[in-house]
């Protein structure tokens, strides 16, 4: 069973930056980052293929967020710049059921981390 552990969340002012990390217990397939605010559905943020050669972003974060991975460390990163108050949420990483295809739906992912809280103050 794959275990995923997120870290790097915290409190930041609007316009600030954070880098989230997702450490897997083994080399995994494609990885996605999702976020969920209170009372809202979990939504796709970004994803990266197993090799790191393919990436996908939600339209709302394109140009501000960058996803990357270091397979030697079994770690996926999400660099978030220009954060907005409405992006306050719990951020989760998840393992895709596919090695290469990056899906944006929750049901395409089978293992999830516990999440890391990101709070953006105005």
N, CA, C and O atoms as a GROMACS GRO file, in nm:
protein
  488
    1UNK      N    1   0.084  -0.118   0.000
    1UNK     CA    2   0.000   0.000   0.000
    1UNK      C    3   0.088   0.124   0.000
    1UNK      O    4   0.182   0.135   0.080
    2UNK      N    5   0.060   0.216  -0.089
    2UNK     CA    6   0.139   0.337  -0.101
    2UNK      C    7   0.098   0.437   0.006
    2UNK      O    8  -0.021   0.457   0.032
    3UNK      N    9   0.196   0.498   0.067
    3UNK     CA   10   0.170   0.604   0.165
    3UNK      C   11   0.222   0.736   0.110
    3UNK      O   12   0.331   0.742   0.054
    4UNK      N   13   0.143   0.840   0.127
    4UNK     CA   14   0.179   0.974   0.079
    4UNK      C   15   0.173   1.070   0.197
    4UNK      O   16   0.076   1.069   0.273
    5UNK      N   17   0.275   1.152   0.212
    5UNK     CA   18   0.281   1.246   0.323
    5UNK      C   19   0.310   1.385   0.267
    5UNK      O   20   0.413   1.408   0.204
    6UNK      N   21   0.217   1.478   0.291
    6UNK     CA   22   0.234   1.616   0.246
    6UNK      C   23   0.296   1.702   0.357
    6UNK      O   24   0.281   1.674   0.476
    7UNK      N   25   0.365   1.806   0.314
    7UNK     CA   26   0.419   1.904   0.408
    7UNK      C   27   0.438   2.035   0.334
    7UNK      O   28   0.427   2.041   0.212
    8UNK      N   29   0.466   2.140   0.411
    8UNK     CA   30   0.497   2.269   0.350
    8UNK      C   31   0.387   2.372   0.357
    8UNK      O   32   0.406   2.487   0.317
    9UNK      N   33   0.271   2.332   0.407
    9UNK     CA   34   0.163   2.429   0.419
    9UNK      C   35   0.191   2.530   0.529
    9UNK      O   36   0.288   2.517   0.604
   10UNK      N   37   0.106   2.629   0.538
   10UNK     CA   38   0.123   2.730   0.641
   10UNK      C   39   0.040   2.853   0.612
   10UNK      O   40  -0.050   2.852   0.528
   11UNK      N   41   0.072   2.960   0.684
   11UNK     CA   42   0.003   3.086   0.669
   11UNK      C   43   0.090   3.181   0.588
   11UNK      O   44   0.208   3.199   0.618
   12UNK      N   45   0.033   3.240   0.486
   12UNK     CA   46   0.108   3.332   0.400
   12UNK      C   47   0.016   3.448   0.360
   12UNK      O   48  -0.106   3.432   0.352
   13UNK      N   49   0.075   3.562   0.336
   13UNK     CA   50  -0.003   3.676   0.292
   13UNK      C   51  -0.035   3.665   0.143
   13UNK      O   52   0.034   3.597   0.068
   14UNK      N   53  -0.141   3.732   0.103
   14UNK     CA   54  -0.177   3.734  -0.038
   14UNK      C   55  -0.059   3.782  -0.122
   14UNK      O   56   0.009   3.879  -0.088
   15UNK      N   57  -0.036   3.711  -0.231
   15UNK     CA   58   0.078   3.742  -0.316
   15UNK      C   59   0.204   3.665  -0.280
   15UNK      O   60   0.303   3.669  -0.353
   16UNK      N   61   0.200   3.596  -0.169
   16UNK     CA   62   0.316   3.522  -0.123
   16UNK      C   63   0.330   3.387  -0.189
   16UNK      O   64   0.254   3.351  -0.278
   17UNK      N   65   0.430   3.312  -0.142
   17UNK     CA   66   0.463   3.182  -0.202
   17UNK      C   67   0.478   3.075  -0.095
   17UNK      O   68   0.512   3.102   0.020
   18UNK      N   69   0.450   2.954  -0.136
   18UNK     CA   70   0.475   2.835  -0.055
   18UNK      C   71   0.517   2.723  -0.149
   18UNK      O   72   0.480   2.720  -0.266
   19UNK      N   73   0.596   2.630  -0.096
   19UNK     CA   74   0.627   2.509  -0.171
   19UNK      C   75   0.581   2.389  -0.091
   19UNK      O   76   0.627   2.366   0.021
   20UNK      N   77   0.491   2.315  -0.149
   20UNK     CA   78   0.441   2.193  -0.086
   20UNK      C   79   0.523   2.074  -0.134
   20UNK      O   80   0.571   2.071  -0.247
   21UNK      N   81   0.537   1.976  -0.046
   21UNK     CA   82   0.606   1.852  -0.080
   21UNK      C   83   0.515   1.734  -0.055
   21UNK      O   84   0.435   1.735   0.038
   22UNK      N   85   0.528   1.633  -0.136
   22UNK     CA   86   0.454   1.509  -0.120
   22UNK      C   87   0.554   1.395  -0.131
   22UNK      O   88   0.608   1.369  -0.238
   23UNK      N   89   0.579   1.328  -0.020
   23UNK     CA   90   0.675   1.218  -0.017
   23UNK      C   91   0.599   1.086  -0.022
   23UNK      O   92   0.509   1.062   0.060
   24UNK      N   93   0.635   1.001  -0.117
   24UNK     CA   94   0.571   0.871  -0.132
   24UNK      C   95   0.659   0.761  -0.073
   24UNK      O   96   0.782   0.774  -0.066
   25UNK      N   97   0.595   0.653  -0.031
   25UNK     CA   98   0.669   0.542   0.030
   25UNK      C   99   0.742   0.459  -0.076
   25UNK      O  100   0.827   0.377  -0.042
   26UNK      N  101   0.709   0.481  -0.204
   26UNK     CA  102   0.774   0.411  -0.313
   26UNK      C  103   0.755   0.494  -0.439
   26UNK      O  104   0.674   0.586  -0.442
   27UNK      N  105   0.832   0.460  -0.542
   27UNK     CA  106   0.815   0.533  -0.668
   27UNK      C  107   0.675   0.504  -0.722
   27UNK      O  108   0.635   0.388  -0.734
   28UNK      N  109   0.605   0.607  -0.753
   28UNK     CA  110   0.464   0.591  -0.784
   28UNK      C  111   0.433   0.626  -0.929
   28UNK      O  112   0.522   0.662  -1.006
   29UNK      N  113   0.308   0.615  -0.962
   29UNK     CA  114   0.258   0.652  -1.095
   29UNK      C  115   0.245   0.803  -1.102
   29UNK      O  116   0.315   0.874  -1.029
   30UNK      N  117   0.158   0.854  -1.187
   30UNK     CA  118   0.134   0.998  -1.191
   30UNK      C  119   0.080   1.044  -1.055
   30UNK      O  120   0.011   0.970  -0.986
   31UNK      N  121   0.113   1.165  -1.020
   31UNK     CA  122   0.070   1.224  -0.893
   31UNK      C  123  -0.008   1.352  -0.920
   31UNK      O  124   0.027   1.431  -1.008
   32UNK      N  125  -0.113   1.370  -0.845
   32UNK     CA  126  -0.191   1.493  -0.857
   32UNK      C  127  -0.199   1.565  -0.725
   32UNK      O  128  -0.195   1.505  -0.617
   33UNK      N  129  -0.210   1.697  -0.736
   33UNK     CA  130  -0.240   1.781  -0.619
   33UNK      C  131  -0.384   1.829  -0.632
   33UNK      O  132  -0.428   1.873  -0.738
   34UNK      N  133  -0.456   1.820  -0.521
   34UNK     CA  134  -0.593   1.868  -0.513
   34UNK      C  135  -0.605   1.961  -0.394
   34UNK      O  136  -0.517   1.964  -0.308
   35UNK      N  137  -0.712   2.037  -0.388
   35UNK     CA  138  -0.738   2.121  -0.271
   35UNK      C  139  -0.888   2.119  -0.241
   35UNK      O  140  -0.972   2.100  -0.329
   36UNK      N  141  -0.917   2.140  -0.114
   36UNK     CA  142  -1.055   2.141  -0.072
   36UNK      C  143  -1.074   2.246   0.037
   36UNK      O  144  -1.011   2.240   0.143
   37UNK      N  145  -1.160   2.342   0.009
   37UNK     CA  146  -1.195   2.444   0.106
   37UNK      C  147  -1.320   2.400   0.180
   37UNK      O  148  -1.396   2.318   0.128
   38UNK      N  149  -1.342   2.452   0.299
   38UNK     CA  150  -1.461   2.412   0.377
   38UNK      C  151  -1.589   2.436   0.298
   38UNK      O  152  -1.611   2.544   0.245
   39UNK      N  153  -1.674   2.334   0.292
   39UNK     CA  154  -1.801   2.346   0.224
   39UNK      C  155  -1.795   2.335   0.074
   39UNK      O  156  -1.896   2.351   0.006
   40UNK      N  157  -1.676   2.309   0.021
   40UNK     CA  158  -1.660   2.299  -0.125
   40UNK      C  159  -1.610   2.161  -0.164
   40UNK      O  160  -1.559   2.086  -0.081
   41UNK      N  161  -1.626   2.129  -0.291
   41UNK     CA  162  -1.577   2.001  -0.340
   41UNK      C  163  -1.425   2.005  -0.357
   41UNK      O  164  -1.364   2.111  -0.373
   42UNK      N  165  -1.368   1.887  -0.352
   42UNK     CA  166  -1.224   1.877  -0.377
   42UNK      C  167  -1.199   1.905  -0.526
   42UNK      O  168  -1.270   1.852  -0.612
   43UNK      N  169  -1.100   1.987  -0.554
   43UNK     CA  170  -1.074   2.024  -0.692
   43UNK      C  171  -0.929   2.001  -0.730
   43UNK      O  172  -0.837   2.013  -0.648
   44UNK      N  173  -0.911   1.966  -0.856
   44UNK     CA  174  -0.778   1.940  -0.912
   44UNK      C  175  -0.700   2.070  -0.922
   44UNK      O  176  -0.754   2.174  -0.960
   45UNK      N  177  -0.572   2.063  -0.886
   45UNK     CA  178  -0.484   2.179  -0.897
   45UNK      C  179  -0.377   2.156  -1.004
   45UNK      O  180  -0.362   2.236  -1.096
   46UNK      N  181  -0.305   2.045  -0.991
   46UNK     CA  182  -0.198   2.016  -1.086
   46UNK      C  183  -0.163   1.868  -1.079
   46UNK      O  184  -0.190   1.802  -0.979
   47UNK      N  185  -0.103   1.817  -1.186
   47UNK     CA  186  -0.062   1.678  -1.188
   47UNK      C  187   0.065   1.661  -1.270
   47UNK      O  188   0.098   1.744  -1.354
   48UNK      N  189   0.136   1.551  -1.243
   48UNK     CA  190   0.261   1.524  -1.313
   48UNK      C  191   0.271   1.374  -1.340
   48UNK      O  192   0.233   1.292  -1.256
   49UNK      N  193   0.322   1.340  -1.456
   49UNK     CA  194   0.334   1.199  -1.493
   49UNK      C  195   0.447   1.133  -1.414
   49UNK      O  196   0.525   1.199  -1.345
   50UNK      N  197   0.454   1.002  -1.426
   50UNK     CA  198   0.555   0.928  -1.352
   50UNK      C  199   0.697   0.973  -1.388
   50UNK      O  200   0.782   0.985  -1.300
   51UNK      N  201   0.721   0.997  -1.513
   51UNK     CA  202   0.854   1.037  -1.556
   51UNK      C  203   0.883   1.184  -1.526
   51UNK      O  204   0.999   1.226  -1.522
   52UNK      N  205   0.778   1.260  -1.506
   52UNK     CA  206   0.794   1.404  -1.489
   52UNK      C  207   0.787   1.481  -1.619
   52UNK      O  208   0.790   1.604  -1.619
   53UNK      N  209   0.777   1.408  -1.730
   53UNK     CA  210   0.776   1.473  -1.860
   53UNK      C  211   0.644   1.536  -1.898
   53UNK      O  212   0.638   1.620  -1.989
   54UNK      N  213   0.539   1.497  -1.830
   54UNK     CA  214   0.408   1.554  -1.859
   54UNK      C  215   0.350   1.621  -1.736
   54UNK      O  216   0.360   1.568  -1.625
   55UNK      N  217   0.291   1.738  -1.756
   55UNK     CA  218   0.226   1.810  -1.646
   55UNK      C  219   0.092   1.864  -1.693
   55UNK      O  220   0.067   1.879  -1.813
   56UNK      N  221   0.007   1.894  -1.597
   56UNK     CA  222  -0.125   1.950  -1.626
   56UNK      C  223  -0.164   2.040  -1.512
   56UNK      O  224  -0.137   2.009  -1.396
   57UNK      N  225  -0.228   2.152  -1.544
   57UNK     CA  226  -0.268   2.248  -1.442
   57UNK      C  227  -0.414   2.289  -1.459
   57UNK      O  228  -0.467   2.292  -1.570
   58UNK      N  229  -0.476   2.321  -1.347
   58UNK     CA  230  -0.606   2.385  -1.354
   58UNK      C  231  -0.587   2.525  -1.413
   58UNK      O  232  -0.484   2.588  -1.391
   59UNK      N  233  -0.685   2.572  -1.488
   59UNK     CA  234  -0.672   2.703  -1.551
   59UNK      C  235  -0.647   2.812  -1.447
   59UNK      O  236  -0.576   2.909  -1.475
   60UNK      N  237  -0.703   2.797  -1.330
   60UNK     CA  238  -0.693   2.902  -1.228
   60UNK      C  239  -0.552   2.919  -1.172
   60UNK      O  240  -0.523   3.022  -1.111
   61UNK      N  241  -0.464   2.820  -1.192
   61UNK     CA  242  -0.330   2.830  -1.134
   61UNK      C  243  -0.220   2.837  -1.240
   61UNK      O  244  -0.103   2.853  -1.206
   62UNK      N  245  -0.256   2.826  -1.366
   62UNK     CA  246  -0.155   2.830  -1.472
   62UNK      C  247  -0.076   2.960  -1.465
   62UNK      O  248  -0.133   3.068  -1.450
   63UNK      N  249   0.055   2.948  -1.478
   63UNK     CA  250   0.142   3.064  -1.474
   63UNK      C  251   0.184   3.103  -1.334
   63UNK      O  252   0.276   3.183  -1.318
   64UNK      N  253   0.121   3.048  -1.232
   64UNK     CA  254   0.157   3.080  -1.093
   64UNK      C  255   0.209   2.959  -1.018
   64UNK      O  256   0.297   2.974  -0.933
   65UNK      N  257   0.158   2.842  -1.045
   65UNK     CA  258   0.198   2.720  -0.978
   65UNK      C  259   0.284   2.635  -1.070
   65UNK      O  260   0.264   2.634  -1.192
   66UNK      N  261   0.380   2.565  -1.011
   66UNK     CA  262   0.465   2.474  -1.088
   66UNK      C  263   0.476   2.342  -1.013
   66UNK      O  264   0.511   2.340  -0.895
   67UNK      N  265   0.448   2.233  -1.082
   67UNK     CA  266   0.462   2.101  -1.023
   67UNK      C  267   0.588   2.036  -1.078
   67UNK      O  268   0.621   2.052  -1.196
   68UNK      N  269   0.658   1.964  -0.993
   68UNK     CA  270   0.781   1.895  -1.035
   68UNK      C  271   0.799   1.772  -0.948
   68UNK      O  272   0.730   1.756  -0.847
   69UNK      N  273   0.892   1.686  -0.986
   69UNK     CA  274   0.916   1.568  -0.904
   69UNK      C  275   1.062   1.529  -0.909
   69UNK      O  276   1.132   1.553  -1.007
   70UNK      N  277   1.106   1.468  -0.801
   70UNK     CA  278   1.241   1.413  -0.788
   70UNK      C  279   1.222   1.265  -0.758
   70UNK      O  280   1.197   1.227  -0.643
   71UNK      N  281   1.232   1.182  -0.860
   71UNK     CA  282   1.206   1.039  -0.841
   71UNK      C  283   1.312   0.971  -0.755
   71UNK      O  284   1.286   0.866  -0.696
   72UNK      N  285   1.428   1.030  -0.746
   72UNK     CA  286   1.531   0.975  -0.658
   72UNK      C  287   1.492   0.987  -0.512
   72UNK      O  288   1.538   0.911  -0.427
   73UNK      N  289   1.406   1.086  -0.484
   73UNK     CA  290   1.359   1.108  -0.347
   73UNK      C  291   1.213   1.070  -0.331
   73UNK      O  292   1.155   1.090  -0.224
   74UNK      N  293   1.152   1.015  -0.436
   74UNK     CA  294   1.009   0.981  -0.432
   74UNK      C  295   0.924   1.100  -0.385
   74UNK      O  296   0.831   1.084  -0.306
   75UNK      N  297   0.958   1.216  -0.434
   75UNK     CA  298   0.894   1.339  -0.387
   75UNK      C  299   0.840   1.421  -0.504
   75UNK      O  300   0.906   1.435  -0.607
   76UNK      N  301   0.721   1.473  -0.485
   76UNK     CA  302   0.660   1.565  -0.581
   76UNK      C  303   0.641   1.699  -0.511
   76UNK      O  304   0.598   1.705  -0.396
   77UNK      N  305   0.673   1.806  -0.582
   77UNK     CA  306   0.665   1.940  -0.526
   77UNK      C  307   0.557   2.021  -0.598
   77UNK      O  308   0.527   1.999  -0.715
   78UNK      N  309   0.501   2.113  -0.524
   78UNK     CA  310   0.410   2.210  -0.583
   78UNK      C  311   0.454   2.349  -0.537
   78UNK      O  312   0.434   2.388  -0.422
   79UNK      N  313   0.516   2.422  -0.629
   79UNK     CA  314   0.557   2.559  -0.599
   79UNK      C  315   0.441   2.650  -0.630
   79UNK      O  316   0.391   2.653  -0.742
   80UNK      N  317   0.398   2.725  -0.531
   80UNK     CA  318   0.281   2.812  -0.546
   80UNK      C  319   0.323   2.957  -0.526
   80UNK      O  320   0.367   2.995  -0.418
   81UNK      N  321   0.309   3.035  -0.629
   81UNK     CA  322   0.341   3.178  -0.623
   81UNK      C  323   0.215   3.260  -0.645
   81UNK      O  324   0.117   3.212  -0.703
   82UNK      N  325   0.218   3.383  -0.599
   82UNK     CA  326   0.103   3.471  -0.619
   82UNK      C  327  -0.024   3.419  -0.557
   82UNK      O  328  -0.132   3.426  -0.617
   83UNK      N  329  -0.013   3.366  -0.436
   83UNK     CA  330  -0.130   3.305  -0.372
   83UNK      C  331  -0.238   3.408  -0.342
   83UNK      O  332  -0.211   3.524  -0.312
   84UNK      N  333  -0.362   3.360  -0.350
   84UNK     CA  334  -0.480   3.444  -0.330
   84UNK      C  335  -0.559   3.394  -0.209
   84UNK      O  336  -0.556   3.274  -0.180
   85UNK      N  337  -0.629   3.481  -0.139
   85UNK     CA  338  -0.708   3.437  -0.023
   85UNK      C  339  -0.806   3.326  -0.055
   85UNK      O  340  -0.830   3.238   0.028
   86UNK      N  341  -0.863   3.328  -0.173
   86UNK     CA  342  -0.960   3.225  -0.210
   86UNK      C  343  -0.895   3.089  -0.233
   86UNK      O  344  -0.965   2.990  -0.256
   87UNK      N  345  -0.763   3.083  -0.227
   87UNK     CA  346  -0.693   2.955  -0.241
   87UNK      C  347  -0.665   2.892  -0.106
   87UNK      O  348  -0.596   2.790  -0.098
   88UNK      N  349  -0.717   2.951  -0.002
   88UNK     CA  350  -0.709   2.889   0.130
   88UNK      C  351  -0.785   2.758   0.128
   88UNK      O  352  -0.903   2.753   0.094
   89UNK      N  353  -0.715   2.650   0.166
   89UNK     CA  354  -0.775   2.518   0.158
   89UNK      C  355  -0.680   2.415   0.217
   89UNK      O  356  -0.564   2.445   0.247
   90UNK      N  357  -0.730   2.294   0.232
   90UNK     CA  358  -0.643   2.181   0.261
   90UNK      C  359  -0.596   2.128   0.126
   90UNK      O  360  -0.675   2.106   0.034
   91UNK      N  361  -0.466   2.109   0.116
   91UNK     CA  362  -0.407   2.060  -0.008
   91UNK      C  363  -0.366   1.914   0.010
   91UNK      O  364  -0.301   1.878   0.108
   92UNK      N  365  -0.406   1.832  -0.086
   92UNK     CA  366  -0.379   1.689  -0.081
   92UNK      C  367  -0.301   1.646  -0.205
   92UNK      O  368  -0.321   1.699  -0.314
   93UNK      N  369  -0.211   1.549  -0.186
   93UNK     CA  370  -0.154   1.483  -0.302
   93UNK      C  371  -0.215   1.343  -0.310
   93UNK      O  372  -0.257   1.285  -0.209
   94UNK      N  373  -0.218   1.290  -0.430
   94UNK     CA  374  -0.281   1.161  -0.453
   94UNK      C  375  -0.211   1.089  -0.566
   94UNK      O  376  -0.156   1.151  -0.658
   95UNK      N  377  -0.214   0.955  -0.560
   95UNK     CA  378  -0.154   0.874  -0.665
   95UNK      C  379  -0.259   0.839  -0.768
   95UNK      O  380  -0.368   0.791  -0.736
   96UNK      N  381  -0.223   0.863  -0.894
   96UNK     CA  382  -0.314   0.829  -1.002
   96UNK      C  383  -0.317   0.679  -1.026
   96UNK      O  384  -0.223   0.608  -0.989
   97UNK      N  385  -0.422   0.632  -1.088
   97UNK     CA  386  -0.430   0.491  -1.129
   97UNK      C  387  -0.348   0.470  -1.257
   97UNK      O  388  -0.328   0.356  -1.298
   98UNK      N  389  -0.303   0.577  -1.319
   98UNK     CA  390  -0.227   0.570  -1.443
   98UNK      C  391  -0.085   0.623  -1.422
   98UNK      O  392  -0.063   0.714  -1.342
   99UNK      N  393   0.009   0.565  -1.493
   99UNK     CA  394   0.148   0.612  -1.485
   99UNK      C  395   0.171   0.736  -1.569
   99UNK      O  396   0.251   0.822  -1.534
  100UNK      N  397   0.098   0.744  -1.681
  100UNK     CA  398   0.128   0.849  -1.778
  100UNK      C  399   0.019   0.953  -1.793
  100UNK      O  400   0.048   1.072  -1.808
  101UNK      N  401  -0.106   0.911  -1.788
  101UNK     CA  402  -0.216   1.005  -1.810
  101UNK      C  403  -0.246   1.082  -1.682
  101UNK      O  404  -0.257   1.023  -1.575
  102UNK      N  405  -0.260   1.212  -1.695
  102UNK     CA  406  -0.289   1.296  -1.578
  102UNK      C  407  -0.437   1.332  -1.583
  102UNK      O  408  -0.481   1.410  -1.668
  103UNK      N  409  -0.511   1.275  -1.493
  103UNK     CA  410  -0.654   1.300  -1.486
  103UNK      C  411  -0.683   1.411  -1.385
  103UNK      O  412  -0.604   1.436  -1.294
  104UNK      N  413  -0.796   1.477  -1.402
  104UNK     CA  414  -0.830   1.586  -1.311
  104UNK      C  415  -0.950   1.552  -1.223
  104UNK      O  416  -1.001   1.638  -1.151
  105UNK      N  417  -0.994   1.427  -1.228
  105UNK     CA  418  -1.109   1.388  -1.147
  105UNK      C  419  -1.063   1.306  -1.026
  105UNK      O  420  -0.967   1.230  -1.034
  106UNK      N  421  -1.133   1.323  -0.918
  106UNK     CA  422  -1.096   1.259  -0.792
  106UNK      C  423  -1.096   1.107  -0.804
  106UNK      O  424  -1.010   1.040  -0.746
  107UNK      N  425  -1.190   1.052  -0.879
  107UNK     CA  426  -1.202   0.906  -0.885
  107UNK      C  427  -1.092   0.839  -0.966
  107UNK      O  428  -1.085   0.716  -0.970
  108UNK      N  429  -1.006   0.918  -1.029
  108UNK     CA  430  -0.892   0.861  -1.103
  108UNK      C  431  -0.772   0.837  -1.013
  108UNK      O  432  -0.668   0.792  -1.061
  109UNK      N  433  -0.784   0.866  -0.885
  109UNK     CA  434  -0.674   0.854  -0.790
  109UNK      C  435  -0.712   0.756  -0.680
  109UNK      O  436  -0.824   0.757  -0.630
  110UNK      N  437  -0.615   0.672  -0.642
  110UNK     CA  438  -0.650   0.566  -0.548
  110UNK      C  439  -0.588   0.580  -0.410
  110UNK      O  440  -0.643   0.529  -0.313
  111UNK      N  441  -0.477   0.648  -0.397
  111UNK     CA  442  -0.417   0.670  -0.266
  111UNK      C  443  -0.402   0.819  -0.241
  111UNK      O  444  -0.364   0.895  -0.329
  112UNK      N  445  -0.434   0.859  -0.118
  112UNK     CA  446  -0.435   1.001  -0.082
  112UNK      C  447  -0.355   1.023   0.046
  112UNK      O  448  -0.350   0.938   0.135
  113UNK      N  449  -0.292   1.140   0.053
  113UNK     CA  450  -0.228   1.180   0.176
  113UNK      C  451  -0.329   1.240   0.271
  113UNK      O  452  -0.447   1.250   0.240
  114UNK      N  453  -0.280   1.281   0.388
  114UNK     CA  454  -0.368   1.339   0.491
  114UNK      C  455  -0.392   1.487   0.469
  114UNK      O  456  -0.484   1.544   0.527
  115UNK      N  457  -0.312   1.549   0.387
  115UNK     CA  458  -0.332   1.690   0.356
  115UNK      C  459  -0.244   1.784   0.436
  115UNK      O  460  -0.196   1.749   0.544
  116UNK      N  461  -0.223   1.903   0.382
  116UNK     CA  462  -0.151   2.009   0.450
  116UNK      C  463  -0.230   2.138   0.429
  116UNK      O  464  -0.273   2.168   0.318
  117UNK      N  465  -0.247   2.212   0.536
  117UNK     CA  466  -0.333   2.332   0.532
  117UNK      C  467  -0.256   2.451   0.476
  117UNK      O  468  -0.143   2.480   0.518
  118UNK      N  469  -0.318   2.519   0.382
  118UNK     CA  470  -0.265   2.644   0.328
  118UNK      C  471  -0.366   2.754   0.358
  118UNK      O  472  -0.483   2.744   0.320
  119UNK      N  473  -0.320   2.858   0.426
  119UNK     CA  474  -0.406   2.970   0.459
  119UNK      C  475  -0.344   3.098   0.403
  119UNK      O  476  -0.230   3.131   0.433
  120UNK      N  477  -0.422   3.168   0.321
  120UNK     CA  478  -0.373   3.290   0.258
  120UNK      C  479  -0.453   3.408   0.315
  120UNK      O  480  -0.574   3.416   0.298
  121UNK      N  481  -0.383   3.497   0.382
  121UNK     CA  482  -0.450   3.612   0.443
  121UNK      C  483  -0.452   3.730   0.346
  121UNK      O  484  -0.362   3.746   0.263
  122UNK      N  485  -0.555   3.810   0.359
  122UNK     CA  486  -0.569   3.926   0.269
  122UNK      C  487  -0.505   4.051   0.328
  122UNK      O  488  -0.508   4.157   0.265
   0.00000   0.00000   0.00000
